[in-house]
Amino acid sequence: MKDFLVKEIQPDSFFTKTVYLDRSFVVAAPEMALTEELSSILGKWSFKKVFSDGDPHTEYTSTDSNGQAIDSGSIGLSQQSDGDKIQKAEEFYSAFLHYVENIFVKTTVSNELDNKEIMNKIKNMVEYVKEDRRFLMRVLKNIEPAPDKNYIATHSVRSTIISIIIGSYLKLPNHRLIELGVAALLHEVGMLKLPSNVYLSQRQLTPQEQKAIISHPILGYSMLKSFDFPVPICLAALEHHERENASGYPRHLTGDKISFYAKIIAVACSYEALSSKRPHKKEEKDGYTGMLELLKNEGKRYDETIVKALVLSLSIYPIGLYVLLSNGKKGQVVDVNPENPRFPIVQIFGDVTPDGKIKTMQTAPNVLSIERPLNRSEIDS
């Protein structure tokens, strides 16, 4: 594999082979231009080189090393097996979300939180994430939060999954992953002390309501402390809106004073909020744009080590990216192709199989390729 100095690569170049960081992490597929913005971000992060078996060109060329097309019908049993895992991931996610919705209702109505039960549930989540995280991430994109559901529950569950993925990349021991998962699941629990018409509102909040929202980390800290949750979990609830440059709340802490779990949750829930539907936001950003926004890290609001861990865990072009295909149709990246990262597996919107399911294909040279990413507004148009 050859190395290339980032500063010497012409902006908007297309490599004929996949481009990597650290000889393992995919930073750009051949269908994706290595933009000036992305090169600038890599430079700011002290990535001076990228690696590829290909060469940069000013235009994209859809050929592999042998000039041959991949048989897009060769997914076979592997795809069928993946389908089973997706279904299991959907069932696991739905059951866990249902559990969280119930405990949040119970907490709101009767002011109860079972520390031991939640720890056991998060232990199961940690084990599942370690085994099948890429299928769980596909589910997060395939199952959009329903507008009439409790945003706090869906946001908390999704942030928990992402936090555990980050913690796993950082090689936290199992007991700390469980503690992190509990902290992520309960980081917004203070919101439950506020009127639901405030934190679920689709309208612009009044100044008084905004003040109430800002109080939720303190409310959450007090609640968890009263139920004898470990101090690191209580602090995570208190500090998850603090930022490295002291621009956060409620105490305007600088990075050296923010607890470790709070730093992870800050990145995880910010990425989740950027890439999902949420109250107060007219439109969410796609995973690629959300990832770039975190990478920019303007004003150094987030811990850079943790942002890197997020990027290296999920990829700059995460599963769930919406794309325009070479046949003019729109689709969504649903899986990687481990044998050839240039040609991921996509679902094609508007094409269905005989049993009524959305058609899923492996992209291939001269058969079906990705033209460019789409954002959600283009998908909905």
Buried (B, 14 or more C-beta within 10 A) or exposed (E): EEEBEBEEBEEBBBBBBBBBBEEEBBBBBBBBBBBEEBBBBBEEBEBEBBBBEBEBEEEBEBEBEEEEBBEBEEBEEBBEEBEEBBEBBBEBBEEBBEBBBEBBEEBBEEEEBEBEEBBEBBBBBBEBBEEBBBBBBBBBBBBEBEEEEBBBBBBBBBBBBBBBBBBBBBEBEEEBBBBBBBBBBBBBBBBBBBEEEBBBBEEEBEEEBEEBBEBBBBBBBBBBBEBEBBEBBBBBBBBBBBBBBBEBBBBEBEBEEBBBBBBBBBBBBBBBBBBBBBBBEEEBBBBBBBBBBBBBBEEEBBBBEBBBBBBBBBBBBBBBBBBBBBEEBBBBBBBBBEEBBBBBBBBBBEBEEEEEEBBBBBBBBEBBBBEEBBBBEEBEE
